[in-house]
Each structure stands twice: as C-alpha cells, then as structure tokens.
Amino acid sequence: MAKRARKPTAAQVRRSLEQQLTDRGAGLECYQSLLDDYMFYFAQERKMQADIKHRGMMVESISAQGKPYERENPSVKAAAMYNKQKLQILKELGLTTGNCRIPEEDGGDDL
C-alpha cells in the first residue's frame, strides 16, 4: 500500500511563501498583511476540507415544511471560495509556479 504524502503545515507554507518573496527581492514588511490574509484563508480552507471529510459532500437538512432532505455541504462552496482568495493573493504577490525557486536537496553531491 502506497504511503500518502502529508500536507505541509501552516508554518511550512508561510516559510515557503516568505522565502519565495525574499528570493524575488521583495521586502517582507510590505507584504506581511497579504501573507497574514493568505494564512487566514489557508486555515479556513483546511477547516472546510476537514468538515467535508467528516460529514461528506451532502448533508441532511430540514426544509421550511419540516421535512428532511439532503443538500450540498456548505463547506464545499466555502472551501472553493477560500481557495480562490488564496490564489488571488498569490497573484498579487507575483508568486506563480513559473517563478518559484526549486528547493535544494540537503547533502547533495555537488559536481
């Protein structure tokens, strides 16, 4: 059975974003608020994902007439919204996969 990769922690994500900005020569002081916002949305999206994993894509609800019915878990829509906000912040910071630094491996064999 294949081992599932662990998601990065919030601290790892923040350090990575800070490093990417530093590598681009962008002063972190100017972008602290945007990084804080990104991390807020990061945490909220993780909460929505946990709720979806726990309760599923559909949840039972009660109609105005008092009858039970299934509807989409509101966390699905919220998770998408938080992800969209995160992507917008990355765009504002100028961080895309095209300009990210590839981390160096520790103990590599230099040629």
Accessible surface in RSA format (square Angstrom, percent):
REM  Atomic radii and reference values for relative SASA: ProtOr
REM  Chains: A
REM  Algorithm: Lee & Richards
REM  Probe-radius: 1.40
REM  Slices: 20
REM RES _ NUM      All-atoms   Total-Side   Main-Chain    Non-polar    All polar
REM                ABS   REL    ABS   REL    ABS   REL    ABS   REL    ABS   REL
RES MET A   1   242.41 125.5 153.08 101.3  89.33 212.7 138.33 117.6 104.08 137.9
RES ALA A   2    99.43  91.4  65.74 101.4  33.69  76.6  76.21 107.3  23.21  61.5
RES LYS A   3   200.12  97.6 166.35 102.1  33.77  80.4 115.92 104.3  84.21  89.7
RES ARG A   4   199.42  83.7 177.81  90.6  21.60  51.4  81.93 112.0 117.49  71.2
RES ALA A   5    96.26  88.5  65.09 100.5  31.17  70.9  75.58 106.4  20.69  54.8
RES ARG A   6   227.49  95.5 197.54 100.7  29.95  71.3  75.00 102.5 152.50  92.4
RES LYS A   7   124.61  60.8 104.09  63.9  20.52  48.9  83.17  74.9  41.44  44.1
RES PRO A   8    67.90  49.5  63.34  57.7   4.56  16.6  67.90  56.1   0.00   0.0
RES THR A   9    73.72  52.4  70.03  71.0   3.69   8.8  70.54  94.7   3.18   4.8
RES ALA A  10    47.02  43.2  42.84  66.1   4.19   9.5  43.16  60.8   3.86  10.2
RES ALA A  11    55.62  51.1  45.05  69.5  10.57  24.0  53.23  75.0   2.38   6.3
RES GLN A  12    85.66  47.9  80.21  58.6   5.45  13.0  18.74  39.9  66.92  50.8
RES VAL A  13    19.39  12.8  16.85  15.3   2.55   6.1  19.39  16.8   0.00   0.0
RES ARG A  14    53.68  22.5  53.68  27.4   0.00   0.0  31.62  43.2  22.06  13.4
RES ARG A  15   142.77  59.9 138.65  70.7   4.12   9.8  69.32  94.7  73.45  44.5
RES SER A  16    55.52  46.9  47.83  63.8   7.69  17.7  30.25  64.4  25.26  35.4
RES LEU A  17    16.73   9.3  16.73  12.0   0.00   0.0  16.73  11.7   0.00   0.0
RES GLU A  18    41.82  24.0  41.59  31.5   0.23   0.5   7.12  13.8  34.70  28.3
RES GLN A  19    71.11  39.8  68.26  49.9   2.84   6.8  14.46  30.8  56.65  43.0
RES GLN A  20    17.40   9.7  17.40  12.7   0.00   0.0   4.16   8.9  13.23  10.0
RES LEU A  21     0.44   0.2   0.44   0.3   0.00   0.0   0.44   0.3   0.00   0.0
RES THR A  22    75.54  53.7  63.15  64.0  12.39  29.5  56.34  75.7  19.20  29.0
RES ASP A  23    66.10  46.3  28.45  28.3  37.64  89.0  21.90  51.5  44.20  44.1
RES ARG A  24   117.36  49.3  79.44  40.5  37.92  90.3  23.35  31.9  94.00  57.0
RES GLY A  25    69.45  85.6   0.00   N/A  69.45  85.6  36.63 100.5  32.82  73.5
RES ALA A  26    23.01  21.2  10.73  16.6  12.28  27.9  19.16  27.0   3.85  10.2
RES GLY A  27    37.58  46.3   0.00   N/A  37.58  46.3  27.65  75.9   9.92  22.2
RES LEU A  28    44.85  25.0  42.20  30.2   2.65   6.7  42.20  29.6   2.65   7.1
RES GLU A  29   145.47  83.5 126.12  95.4  19.35  46.1  68.16 131.8  77.32  63.1
RES CYS A  30   105.72  80.0  69.87  77.9  35.85  84.3  24.78  62.8  80.94  87.3
RES TYR A  31    67.06  31.3  67.01  38.1   0.05   0.1  22.28  16.7  44.77  55.2
RES GLN A  32    63.43  35.5  63.42  46.4   0.01   0.0  39.42  83.9  24.02  18.2
RES SER A  33    78.13  66.0  71.37  95.3   6.76  15.6  45.00  95.8  33.13  46.4
RES LEU A  34    54.43  30.3  54.19  38.8   0.24   0.6  54.19  38.1   0.24   0.7
RES LEU A  35     0.00   0.0   0.00   0.0   0.00   0.0   0.00   0.0   0.00   0.0
RES ASP A  36    75.42  52.8  68.42  68.1   7.00  16.6  26.93  63.4  48.49  48.4
RES ASP A  37    63.49  44.5  62.00  61.7   1.49   3.5   6.86  16.2  56.63  56.5
RES TYR A  38    16.73   7.8  16.73   9.5   0.00   0.0   0.00   0.0  16.73  20.6
RES MET A  39    25.22  13.1  22.03  14.6   3.20   7.6  22.03  18.7   3.20   4.2
RES PHE A  40   111.19  55.6 103.25  64.0   7.94  20.7 109.99  66.7   1.20   3.4
RES TYR A  41    48.56  22.7  48.56  27.6   0.00   0.0  10.79   8.1  37.77  46.6
RES PHE A  42    15.17   7.6  14.92   9.2   0.25   0.6  14.92   9.0   0.25   0.7
RES ALA A  43    41.35  38.0  36.65  56.6   4.71  10.7  40.37  56.9   0.98   2.6
RES GLN A  44    30.92  17.3  30.92  22.6   0.00   0.0   0.41   0.9  30.50  23.1
RES GLU A  45    14.31   8.2  14.31  10.8   0.00   0.0   1.39   2.7  12.93  10.6
RES ARG A  46    69.06  29.0  64.64  33.0   4.41  10.5  32.42  44.3  36.63  22.2
RES LYS A  47   121.60  59.3 113.27  69.5   8.33  19.8  74.73  67.3  46.86  49.9
RES MET A  48    37.23  19.3  37.23  24.6   0.00   0.0  31.75  27.0   5.48   7.3
RES GLN A  49    64.34  36.0  58.21  42.5   6.13  14.6  26.63  56.7  37.71  28.6
RES ALA A  50    60.16  55.3  50.46  77.9   9.70  22.1  56.53  79.6   3.63   9.6
RES ASP A  51    33.55  23.5  29.27  29.1   4.29  10.1  17.55  41.3  16.01  16.0
RES ILE A  52    35.39  20.1  33.17  24.7   2.22   5.4  33.17  23.9   2.22   6.0
RES LYS A  53   164.14  80.1 131.54  80.7  32.61  77.6 103.97  93.6  60.17  64.1
RES HIS A  54   157.08  85.8 124.36  86.4  32.71  83.7  80.09  82.5  76.99  89.6
RES ARG A  55   116.64  49.0  91.35  46.6  25.29  60.2  43.91  60.0  72.73  44.1
RES GLY A  56    27.38  33.8   0.00   N/A  27.38  33.8  26.81  73.6   0.57   1.3
RES MET A  57   110.46  57.2 105.96  70.1   4.50  10.7  94.26  80.1  16.20  21.5
RES MET A  58    95.70  49.6  81.97  54.2  13.73  32.7  66.57  56.6  29.13  38.6
RES VAL A  59    14.36   9.5   9.51   8.6   4.85  11.7  14.36  12.5   0.00   0.0
RES GLU A  60   126.37  72.5  95.86  72.5  30.51  72.6  26.54  51.3  99.83  81.5
RES SER A  61    24.25  20.5  17.59  23.5   6.66  15.3   7.57  16.1  16.68  23.4
RES ILE A  62   109.00  62.0  86.73  64.6  22.27  53.7  86.73  62.5  22.27  60.4
RES SER A  63    29.91  25.3  20.17  26.9   9.74  22.4  23.98  51.1   5.92   8.3
RES ALA A  64   108.62  99.9  57.21  88.3  51.41 116.9  70.69  99.6  37.93 100.5
RES GLN A  65   144.14  80.6 109.80  80.2  34.34  81.8  55.80 118.8  88.34  67.0
RES GLY A  66    48.71  60.1   0.00   N/A  48.71  60.1  24.49  67.2  24.21  54.2
RES LYS A  67   142.29  69.4 141.79  87.0   0.50   1.2  85.49  77.0  56.80  60.5
RES PRO A  68    85.47  62.3  65.58  59.8  19.88  72.3  65.80  54.3  19.66 122.2
RES TYR A  69    99.21  46.3  89.14  50.7  10.07  26.2  69.68  52.4  29.52  36.4
RES GLU A  70   113.30  65.0  91.10  68.9  22.21  52.9  29.43  56.9  83.87  68.5
RES ARG A  71    97.70  41.0  93.33  47.6   4.38  10.4  29.92  40.9  67.79  41.1
RES GLU A  72    91.44  52.5  82.38  62.3   9.06  21.6  26.90  52.0  64.54  52.7
RES ASN A  73     0.00   0.0   0.00   0.0   0.00   0.0   0.00   0.0   0.00   0.0
RES PRO A  74    63.92  46.6  53.12  48.4  10.80  39.3  61.08  50.4   2.84  17.6
RES SER A  75    10.35   8.7   9.05  12.1   1.30   3.0   1.07   2.3   9.28  13.0
RES VAL A  76    31.64  20.8  28.65  25.9   2.99   7.2  28.99  25.2   2.65   7.2
RES LYS A  77   157.30  76.7 152.06  93.3   5.24  12.5  99.23  89.3  58.07  61.9
RES ALA A  78    25.16  23.1  20.70  31.9   4.47  10.2  24.62  34.7   0.55   1.5
RES ALA A  79    12.70  11.7  12.01  18.5   0.69   1.6  12.43  17.5   0.27   0.7
RES ALA A  80    65.05  59.8  50.90  78.5  14.15  32.2  59.27  83.5   5.78  15.3
RES MET A  81    95.60  49.5  90.15  59.7   5.45  13.0  55.12  46.9  40.48  53.6
RES TYR A  82    34.17  16.0  34.17  19.4   0.00   0.0   4.14   3.1  30.02  37.0
RES ASN A  83    52.88  36.5  52.88  51.1   0.00   0.0   9.62  23.2  43.26  41.8
RES LYS A  84   147.37  71.9 144.28  88.5   3.09   7.4  89.27  80.4  58.10  61.9
RES GLN A  85    65.50  36.6  65.50  47.9   0.00   0.0   6.45  13.7  59.05  44.8
RES LYS A  86    24.04  11.7  24.04  14.8   0.00   0.0   5.24   4.7  18.80  20.0
RES LEU A  87   105.94  59.0 100.20  71.7   5.74  14.4 100.72  70.7   5.23  14.1
RES GLN A  88    82.81  46.3  80.14  58.6   2.68   6.4  34.06  72.5  48.75  37.0
RES ILE A  89    11.82   6.7  11.72   8.7   0.10   0.2  11.82   8.5   0.00   0.0
RES LEU A  90    33.96  18.9  33.96  24.3   0.00   0.0  33.96  23.9   0.00   0.0
RES LYS A  91   145.48  71.0 131.07  80.4  14.41  34.3  79.54  71.6  65.93  70.2
RES GLU A  92   113.12  64.9  85.44  64.6  27.67  65.9  22.37  43.3  90.75  74.1
RES LEU A  93     7.43   4.1   0.00   0.0   7.43  18.7   1.46   1.0   5.98  16.1
RES GLY A  94    23.77  29.3   0.00   N/A  23.77  29.3  23.63  64.8   0.14   0.3
RES LEU A  95     8.91   5.0   3.83   2.7   5.07  12.8   4.08   2.9   4.83  13.0
RES THR A  96    73.38  52.2  65.46  66.4   7.91  18.9  63.93  85.9   9.45  14.3
RES THR A  97   138.14  98.2 114.67 116.3  23.47  55.9  84.35 113.3  53.79  81.3
RES GLY A  98    76.50  94.3   0.00   N/A  76.50  94.3  40.46 111.0  36.05  80.7
RES ASN A  99    61.61  42.5  40.58  39.2  21.03  50.6  34.76  83.7  26.84  25.9
RES CYS A 100    57.09  43.2  38.67  43.1  18.42  43.3  17.63  44.7  39.46  42.6
RES ARG A 101   102.04  42.8  87.33  44.5  14.71  35.0  55.25  75.5  46.79  28.4
RES ILE A 102   149.67  85.2 137.25 102.2  12.42  29.9 138.52  99.7  11.15  30.3
RES PRO A 103    99.39  72.4  91.78  83.7   7.61  27.7  92.17  76.1   7.22  44.9
RES GLU A 104   154.37  88.6 129.34  97.9  25.03  59.6  48.92  94.6 105.45  86.1
RES GLU A 105   151.53  87.0 132.00  99.9  19.53  46.5  56.03 108.4  95.50  78.0
RES ASP A 106   147.33 103.2 117.64 117.1  29.69  70.2  41.58  97.9 105.75 105.5
RES GLY A 107    81.01  99.9   0.00   N/A  81.01  99.9  43.50 119.4  37.52  84.0
RES GLY A 108    47.80  58.9   0.00   N/A  47.80  58.9  26.78  73.5  21.02  47.1
RES ASP A 109   137.25  96.1 108.40 107.9  28.85  68.2  32.85  77.3 104.40 104.1
RES ASP A 110   144.25 101.0 111.38 110.9  32.87  77.7  37.57  88.4 106.67 106.4
RES LEU A 111   219.12 122.0 143.71 102.8  75.41 189.6 173.79 122.1  45.32 122.0
END  Absolute sums over single chains surface
CHAIN  1 A     8815.9       7110.0       1705.9       4870.0       3945.9
END  Absolute sums over all chains
TOTAL          8815.9       7110.0       1705.9       4870.0       3945.9
